[in-house]
Amino acid sequence: MTITSAAHSTSLQIEEPSSFRLLPHNIEAEKALLGAILINNDALDRVVDFLKPAHFF
């Protein structure tokens, strides 16, 4: 992203981390996991070792 100031005519380069570019969009997976954890706290212990961020995209 480039920001240019009209008053000073300077450019500022801002690097955006790749994690900010695409938000998780598998809402059903998020709801299911959060619901399971709310109902049974042990559910997190069962999935924490194999659950990856890619499961929510």
DSSP file (Angstrom, degrees, kcal/mol; ACC not computed):
  #  RESIDUE AA STRUCTURE BP1 BP2  ACC     N-H-->O    O-->H-N    N-H-->O    O-->H-N    TCO  KAPPA ALPHA  PHI   PSI    X-CA   Y-CA   Z-CA
    1    1 A M              0   0    0      0, 0.0    13,-2.1     0, 0.0     2,-0.5   0.000 360.0 360.0 360.0 136.0    0.0    0.0    0.0
    2    2 A T  E     -A   13   0A   0     11,-0.2     2,-0.5     9,-0.0    11,-0.2  -0.961 360.0-165.1-116.6 130.9    1.3    3.4   -0.9
    3    3 A I  E     -A   12   0A   0      9,-1.8     9,-1.8    -2,-0.5     2,-0.5  -0.967   6.7-167.3-114.2 124.6    0.2    6.6    0.9
    4    4 A T  E     -A   11   0A   0     -2,-0.5     2,-0.5     7,-0.2     7,-0.2  -0.953  11.7-145.2-115.8 129.1    1.1    9.9   -0.7
    5    5 A S     >  -     0   0    0      5,-1.8     4,-2.0    -2,-0.5     5,-0.4  -0.812   0.5-156.6 -92.7 124.8    0.7   13.2    1.1
    6    6 A A  T  4 S+     0   0    0     -2,-0.5    -1,-0.1     1,-0.2     0, 0.0   0.845  92.5  52.8 -68.4 -33.8   -0.4   16.1   -1.1
    7    7 A A  T  4 S+     0   0    0      1,-0.2    -1,-0.2    -3,-0.1    -2,-0.0   0.849 126.9  19.8 -72.5 -34.7    1.1   18.7    1.3
    8    8 A H  T  4 S-     0   0    0      2,-0.1    -2,-0.2     0, 0.0    -1,-0.2   0.478  91.4-137.3-114.5  -5.7    4.6   17.1    1.4
    9    9 A S     <  +     0   0    0     -4,-2.0     2,-0.3     1,-0.2    -3,-0.2   0.881  55.0 138.4  44.4  50.6    4.5   15.0   -1.8
   10   10 A T        -     0   0    0     -5,-0.4    -5,-1.8     2,-0.0     2,-0.4  -0.886  45.4-137.6-117.6 153.3    6.2   12.0    0.0
   11   11 A S  E     -A    4   0A   0     -2,-0.3     2,-0.5    -7,-0.2    -7,-0.2  -0.888   9.7-161.5-112.2 142.8    5.4    8.4   -0.3
   12   12 A L  E     -A    3   0A   0     -9,-1.8    -9,-1.8    -2,-0.4     2,-0.5  -0.986   8.9-149.7-124.4 121.1    5.2    5.9    2.5
   13   13 A Q  E     -A    2   0A   0     -2,-0.5     2,-0.5   -11,-0.2   -11,-0.2  -0.806  12.9-170.1 -92.3 125.1    5.4    2.2    1.8
   14   14 A I        -     0   0    0    -13,-2.1     2,-0.5    -2,-0.5    -2,-0.0  -0.969  12.1-146.8-117.5 119.7    3.5    0.0    4.3
   15   15 A E        -     0   0    0     -2,-0.5    -2,-0.0     1,-0.0     0, 0.0  -0.731  10.3-150.5 -85.7 129.0    4.0   -3.7    4.2
   16   16 A E        -     0   0    0     -2,-0.5     5,-0.1     2,-0.0    -2,-0.0  -0.877  20.0-119.7-100.0 125.7    0.9   -5.7    5.1
   17   17 A P    >   -     0   0    0      0, 0.0     3,-2.0     0, 0.0     4,-0.4  -0.323  21.9-120.7 -59.9 145.0    1.5   -9.1    6.7
   18   18 A S  G >> S+     0   0    0      1,-0.3     3,-1.0     2,-0.2     4,-0.7   0.772 110.2  67.5 -60.6 -25.3    0.0  -11.9    4.6
   19   19 A S  G 34 S+     0   0    0      1,-0.2    -1,-0.3     2,-0.2     3,-0.1   0.708  98.1  53.0 -69.0 -17.8   -2.1  -13.0    7.6
   20   20 A F  G <4 S+     0   0    0     -3,-2.0    -1,-0.2     1,-0.1    -2,-0.2   0.561  95.0  71.4 -90.0  -9.4   -4.1   -9.7    7.2
   21   21 A R  T <4 S+     0   0    0     -3,-1.0     2,-0.5    -4,-0.4    -2,-0.2   0.852 103.8  28.9 -79.1 -35.1   -4.9  -10.2    3.6
   22   22 A L  S  < S-     0   0    0     -4,-0.7    -1,-0.2    -3,-0.1     3,-0.1  -0.975  71.5-151.5-133.3 120.8   -7.4  -13.1    3.9
   23   23 A L        -     0   0    0     -2,-0.5    -3,-0.1    -3,-0.1    -4,-0.0  -0.567  38.7 -88.9 -85.3 151.6   -9.7  -13.6    6.8
   24   24 A P        -     0   0    0      0, 0.0    33,-0.2     0, 0.0    -1,-0.1  -0.344  43.8-177.9 -56.1 137.7  -10.9  -17.1    7.7
   25   25 A H        +     0   0    0     31,-1.0     2,-1.2     1,-0.1     3,-0.2   0.270  51.5  98.4-129.2  12.6  -14.1  -17.7    5.8
   26   26 A N     >  +     0   0    0     30,-2.1     4,-1.9     1,-0.2     3,-0.4  -0.675  43.8 168.7 -97.5  78.8  -15.3  -21.2    6.9
   27   27 A I  H  > S+     0   0    0     -2,-1.2     4,-2.9     1,-0.2     5,-0.2   0.845  70.8  58.8 -61.6 -36.8  -17.7  -19.8    9.5
   28   28 A E  H  > S+     0   0    0      1,-0.2     4,-2.4     2,-0.2    -1,-0.2   0.903 105.9  48.7 -62.4 -40.3  -19.4  -23.2   10.0
   29   29 A A  H  > S+     0   0    0     -3,-0.4     4,-2.4     2,-0.2     5,-0.2   0.913 112.6  48.2 -66.3 -41.5  -16.0  -24.8   11.1
   30   30 A E  H  X S+     0   0    0     -4,-1.9     4,-2.8     2,-0.2     5,-0.3   0.939 113.0  47.5 -62.4 -46.7  -15.4  -21.9   13.5
   31   31 A K  H  X S+     0   0    0     -4,-2.9     4,-2.6     1,-0.2     5,-0.2   0.907 112.2  50.0 -61.4 -42.5  -18.9  -22.1   15.0
   32   32 A A  H  X S+     0   0    0     -4,-2.4     4,-2.3    -5,-0.2    -1,-0.2   0.928 113.9  44.2 -64.1 -44.9  -18.6  -25.9   15.3
   33   33 A L  H  X S+     0   0    0     -4,-2.4     4,-2.3     2,-0.2    -2,-0.2   0.946 116.1  45.6 -66.5 -47.8  -15.3  -25.8   17.1
   34   34 A L  H  X S+     0   0    0     -4,-2.8     4,-2.3    -5,-0.2    -2,-0.2   0.900 113.5  50.7 -63.3 -39.7  -16.2  -22.9   19.4
   35   35 A G  H  X S+     0   0    0     -4,-2.6     4,-2.1    -5,-0.3    -1,-0.2   0.912 110.0  49.6 -63.1 -42.3  -19.6  -24.5   20.2
   36   36 A A  H  X S+     0   0    0     -4,-2.3     4,-2.7    -5,-0.2     7,-0.3   0.894 111.6  49.0 -63.8 -39.5  -17.9  -27.8   21.0
   37   37 A I  H  < S+     0   0    0     -4,-2.3    -1,-0.2     2,-0.2    -2,-0.2   0.885 110.3  50.9 -68.7 -37.2  -15.4  -26.1   23.3
   38   38 A L  H  < S+     0   0    0     -4,-2.3     3,-0.2    -5,-0.2    -1,-0.2   0.885 115.7  42.2 -65.5 -37.9  -18.1  -24.2   25.1
   39   39 A I  H  < S+     0   0    0     -4,-2.1     2,-0.4     1,-0.3    -2,-0.2   0.893 133.3  14.8 -75.2 -40.4  -20.1  -27.4   25.7
   40   40 A N    ><  -     0   0    0     -4,-2.7     3,-2.1    -5,-0.2     4,-0.4  -0.908  60.8-159.6-142.0 107.9  -17.1  -29.5   26.7
   41   41 A N  T >> S+     0   0    0     -2,-0.4     3,-0.9     1,-0.3     4,-0.6   0.753  91.4  68.0 -59.5 -24.8  -13.7  -27.9   27.5
   42   42 A D  H 3> S+     0   0    0      1,-0.2     4,-1.2     2,-0.2    -1,-0.3   0.663  80.4  79.5 -69.8 -14.7  -12.0  -31.2   26.8
   43   43 A A  H <> S+     0   0    0     -3,-2.1     4,-1.1    -7,-0.3     3,-0.2   0.866  88.2  55.4 -61.5 -36.3  -12.8  -30.8   23.1
   44   44 A L  H X> S+     0   0    0     -3,-0.9     4,-2.1    -4,-0.4     3,-0.6   0.908 103.3  54.4 -63.5 -41.4   -9.9  -28.4   22.7
   45   45 A D  H 3< S+     0   0    0     -4,-0.6     4,-0.4     1,-0.2    -1,-0.2   0.815 105.9  54.4 -61.6 -29.5   -7.5  -31.0   24.1
   46   46 A R  H 3< S+     0   0    0     -4,-1.2    -1,-0.2    -3,-0.2    -2,-0.2   0.796 120.4  27.6 -75.4 -28.8   -8.7  -33.5   21.5
   47   47 A V  H XX S+     0   0    0     -4,-1.1     4,-2.4    -3,-0.6     3,-0.8   0.574  93.0  90.5-111.1 -11.7   -8.1  -31.2   18.4
   48   48 A V  T 3< S+     0   0    0     -4,-2.1    -3,-0.1     1,-0.2    -2,-0.1   0.800  86.3  54.5 -61.5 -30.1   -5.2  -28.9   19.5
   49   49 A D  T 34 S+     0   0    0     -4,-0.4    -1,-0.2     1,-0.2    -2,-0.1   0.804 122.5  23.1 -75.5 -29.2   -2.5  -31.2   18.2
   50   50 A F  T <4 S+     0   0    0     -3,-0.8     2,-0.3    -4,-0.1    -2,-0.2   0.569  91.7 108.3-115.6 -10.2   -3.8  -31.6   14.6
   51   51 A L     <  -     0   0    0     -4,-2.4    -4,-0.0     3,-0.0     3,-0.0  -0.543  47.0-174.1 -73.5 129.4   -6.0  -28.5   14.0
   52   52 A K    >   -     0   0    0     -2,-0.3     3,-1.8     1,-0.1     4,-0.3  -0.844  38.9-111.6-121.0 156.4   -4.3  -26.0   11.6
   53   53 A P  G >  S+     0   0    0      0, 0.0     3,-2.0     0, 0.0     4,-0.1   0.822 113.4  69.6 -55.2 -31.2   -5.3  -22.5   10.5
   54   54 A A  G >  S+     0   0    0      1,-0.3     3,-1.5     2,-0.2    -3,-0.0   0.742  82.7  72.0 -61.7 -22.2   -6.0  -24.0    7.0
   55   55 A H  G <  S+     0   0    0     -3,-1.8    -1,-0.3     1,-0.3   -26,-0.1   0.701  96.5  51.6 -65.2 -17.8   -9.0  -25.8    8.4
   56   56 A F  G <         0   0    0     -3,-2.0   -30,-2.1    -4,-0.3   -31,-1.0   0.321 360.0 360.0-102.4   7.4  -10.8  -22.5    8.6
   57   57 A F    <         0   0    0     -3,-1.5    -1,-0.2   -33,-0.2    -2,-0.2   0.391 360.0 360.0-112.2 360.0  -10.2  -21.4    5.0
